[in-house]
Every structure is written in C-alpha cells, then in structure tokens.
C-alpha cells in the first residue's frame, strides 16, 4: 500500500481498506534501545513520521558511530540499559530495541535467559512496564520466540514462524490494543 494525495491505495490503485481502530499520531516519538550504529533509527527515519528522542548503547565504538551518523544533541542517552531510570526518559510512544542475540543464536550457546546478555530483554520489559508506551518494536533471532512465548500471555501473541533459521524476527506489540505480531524480517 502507498499513500497518494491523502488517499491510501492498494497495489492495483484501488482504495484500500484501512483498520479504523489504529490512530497514528502525526509523529511517533521513539527511544532506540541497544541502538548499535542506528539500524532502527535509520529505518524509522526513512519511513517518515518518527522522531528519535533518545538512545541506549553500551559499546563505545558503536555509540561513537551512532553519534557521527545522527544528530543526537539534546537527546536522552544512557550507556547501560540496566541503569536506565524510566522517570528520566522523555515522552515517547514507541520503545524499540534489538536486544543482544548471541545468547539466542545458533552461533552462540543458546542459553537464552541463562546467559546475562539474554536477560537484557527484561530491561526492555521493565521500561515498557514503567512507561507504558503505545507500541513496542523488538528484533532478534528466531530462537528467541521459544524463550519469550512463556513470558507473554498466549492470547496476546500471534507467532508467524520463520521459514528458515537465518531470518531475523521483529516483534511488534501494540500495548493499546494488546496485539502482538511476530514476523520474520
């Protein structure tokens, strides 16, 4: 679907059906957790309608690149997600993050939450619980779905399994509508 002169059209150029229960603010403000060099930020910026208001990255070299690529002056920043104080974060509607995948990947040990890096998922959950953003967008490897499926309510998650083990998974959660969608990237 694409938008042409305020009319949403499908690929055949016909008016598209649009779910009326989704009301998207004109600009969605987001926090970029485990930002790396800015993959989420670049994608959301290119998509349009998103404004980054802060980021978190513990790797000093990745953060240096992030700051070189994006104008981060005046934005909220924390190096370590475990030290993020929800009360100091600016207002935002979207919390996104690609939490460390090594502990969930085939290349790693697949210890899941048994590895300290795997528990960083719970930092995202802690911040989401405290701030209650309208949307969550997380990314990881397919194996993570086996670890998180017991954490989320089964009536709130819809899993679309990847067709191959090399896919990346994106977990989109609308906390407003209690809708969870897991899709391969």
ZIHU-V454060 format. One record per backbone hydrogen bond with DSSP energy under -1.0 kcal/mol. CO is the residue of the C=O (numbers start at 1). NH is the residue of the N-H. If there is no record, write none. Layout:
# ZIHU-V454060
CO/NH
CO/NH
This chain:
# ZIHU-V454060
2/9
4/7
7/4
8/16
9/2
10/13
14/10
28/51
29/93
29/94
30/53
31/96
32/56
35/38
38/42
39/43
40/44
41/45
42/46
43/47
44/48
49/28
51/30
53/76
54/32
55/78
56/35
59/63
60/64
61/65
62/66
63/67
64/68
65/69
66/70
70/72
72/75
76/55
78/57
80/83
81/84
85/88
93/135
94/31
95/137
96/33
97/139
101/104
101/105
103/112
111/114
112/115
115/118
115/119
117/120
118/121
119/122
120/124
121/125
122/126
123/127
124/128
125/129
126/130
127/131
128/132
134/175
134/176
135/95
136/173
137/97
138/171
140/169
141/144
142/145
143/146
144/148
145/149
148/151
148/152
153/156
158/182
164/167
168/185
169/140
170/183
171/138
172/181
173/136
174/179
179/174
181/172
182/160
183/170
